């Protein structure tokens, strides 16, 4: 059971741990046990060599056959995951009662975590859903298993992710835009910022859609305009005041 993150690309799980979050404390609150991935016990796993095109750290290897290391920094302060890249087979349930899908993907064998990961923010790993070639959605699409898309549905205490889902033809959509000249993350244009029926001039910006971040960050000029306007609203129910935190 992994965290879903549209703001990053790598799929990593705790593995051959040097420093990982303890898993024992989650058994009473979850409907399943969390476990450590052990490549040595998988008949389909193999280390990704430094010579592989998806090994971004290959230039620092002493040999092209050396296992490819990875180190990823995240938005939370001092929050990282590092280890070795492994190629293995991912098993996914089918939405249409067909046989489970098997896909060869690259997994980060997360030997060492730091920061919020040690506090349990993603104790069993993280599934990066970004646009890079190393992400699971990209692997599934290149293998011809699904369309290069996915959707996530959330309910209280549960939800689903559907790989290949393109929604219904009648639904509205917002196109992604390039960031720094490249389609490298899920960025959208915000044309105008409004509070109630009042919209502010000069408050357009590019926003990144990141399921791994719990708050909304605004450019300073937009933040000032929005908060000044919100502060003018009279709250009939004073218990709601604390729910507007900024």
N, C-alpha and C positions, 0 to 999 in steps of 0.2 A: 504494500500500500504506500504509494509515493505521492508527494506534493506535485501539483500541476502548475507549471510556470511558463507563461507565454513570453516572459522577459528574458529567457535564456535558452540555450540550445542543447546542452548536453544532458543525457539521461545518466545519472549516477546513483549508485546504491552503496550502503556501507558494506565493506568487503575487506577481508584480511586486515582487520582494524588495528591501527596503532593508537588512534584517538577518535572515537566515535561516540555518539549519544547512547546512553544506556537504554536498552529496549524493554527491560523487565517491568518497568513501572507502568507500561501501557496495557498490560494484559487485562486489567480490571475494567478499563474504559472502552476497549475495542472488542469487536466481535470476532477477532482473529489474532493469532500470534504474529508478531513481527520477527523477521529472521535476517541473518547475515548471509549475503550472497557469497558462495564459495566456488570460485572458478575451477578449482581442482576437482570438484565433485561433478562438474558438468562435462559431459562427453562431447559437447559441441563448442566449447569455449576455446579461444586461443588469444594470446597476447597480440595486440596490434603493433607491428614493427614501426620503428621510427621512420622507415622509408615510405610508409603509407601516405597517400595524398591528403588524408584527413588528420594526420598527426601534425598539429600546429606547432608543437615543441620540438620537431625533428632536428632543427638546427643546433639544439643544445645536446644532442645525443653523441656519445662517443663512438657508436657503431650503428649503421643503418638497420641491423637486425635486433638492436636493443629494444625492449618493450617501451612503447611510447608513454611518457609521463604526461599528466595534465594537472593544471592548477587553475581554478576558477574563482574569481572574486565576485561577490554579490553586493547589492545595494546596502544592506545592513552593515553597520560598521564592524570591521574585522571579521566578517563572515566569509569563510572560504571552504572549498572542498578540493582535495588533491589526492592523487593516486596514479593508477595506471589505466590505460585504455584496453578494453577487452572486446573482442568480437564474439557474439553469442547469438542464440536464437531466442526471440521473444514470442511468447504464445499469447494470443489475444482471442477472446470470445467473439463469435460472430453475432451480429445483430439480427440476422435472418434465419436463425436455427440451422445454419450450415456448420460444417466442421470448423473447429477453431483455426484461426490463421496463424501460420508460422512465418516469421520474418527475421532475416539476419540483420542485426543492428549493432551499433557500437555502444558499449556501456562503460561508464567510468567506474572503475573499481575504487571506491572512495575509502582509502586507507586512513585518511586524516581529515577531520573537520575542525572548524573553529567558530567562535562567535555564537550566533543564534542557533546554529546547527547543533552545538553541544547542549543548548538549552531545550532542544526538542522541537524546534520549529518544523523540521522535516526528518523525524528520527529514522525512517525507513528509506530515505532517499528522495530524489527530485527528478521529475520528468520534464526536461526542457522541451518546449513546443515551438521554438522559434523557427526562423526561415532558413537557417544555415543547413548545409548538406549533412551535418552530423546529427541533426535532430531526428527523432523517431518518425514524425510525419513525412519528412523528406525521404527517409529510407523506404517507407511503405509506398509512397508515390512512385519512386524510381523503380521499385520492384513490380509495379503495375498491379498492386493489390487493392489500392483504393485511389480515389481522386486526391489531389494535393490540397486537402481541406480537412477541417474538423470542427466540431461544435461541442460546447460544454453546457450541460443543464444542471442547475443547482436547486436543491430543495433543502429544507432544514435537516441537518445532520446526514445528508446523502446527496447523490447526484450521479451523473454519467458523463463520459466523454465518448463521442462518436467520431471515429476516424473516417474520412471520406464523405462526411455529411455535407450537403450543399444547400440544405434548407428547402423551403417551398418557393415556387416561382413567384408567388405574390408578396413575399416579404421584402421590406425595404432594406437597403444596405448602404454602407458608407465605404467608399474605396480606400484602400491603403495608399500611402504616398511614400516616395523615396525619402530617406534620411541621409543627408550629406551625399546625395547623388546616387544612393544605392537602396534597393529594397532589402534591408537587412534586419528589420524588426517591424512589428505591427504598429505603424504610425498613421494617424489620421489628422486631417485638417479640421480644426475648430474654427468655424467662420466668425462666430460672435459669442460673447458671454453675456448671459442675462440672469437677472434675479426677478422672479415673477414676470411681469410684463415689461420690465425696464431692461433694455439692452444697452451695452456700452460700446462706444466707438473705439476703434483701435485695440480691440481685445481678441483679435484672431491669433491663433498660435497652432503649432503642431504638437499633438499629444501622443504619447506612447501607451498602448493598451497592455497592461502588465498584470496578469492574474496573481503574480507572486508578491504584489505590493498592496497593503491594506488601506492606504490613504490616497487622496488625490492631491497632487502637487501642481500648483499654478505658477505661471510667470509672475514676477513681483507686481507689475502694473495691473494685471488681471486680479491678483489676490487682493490688492488694495481696493480696487473698485468694487469687488464682490463683497468683501467684509464690511466696508463702509455702508453699503446698501443694506446688508443683512442686519446691521446694528440699528437701523432705523425702524425695523419691523417690531410692532408691539406683540408680545407673546401673551395670549390670554391664559394659557396654561403654563405657569412658571416652571413646572416640572420638565418642560421641553427645552428650557434654556441650555442646560448642561449637555444636551445631545448635539448641539451645534458647536463643535470644537474646532478652533483654527488658531 
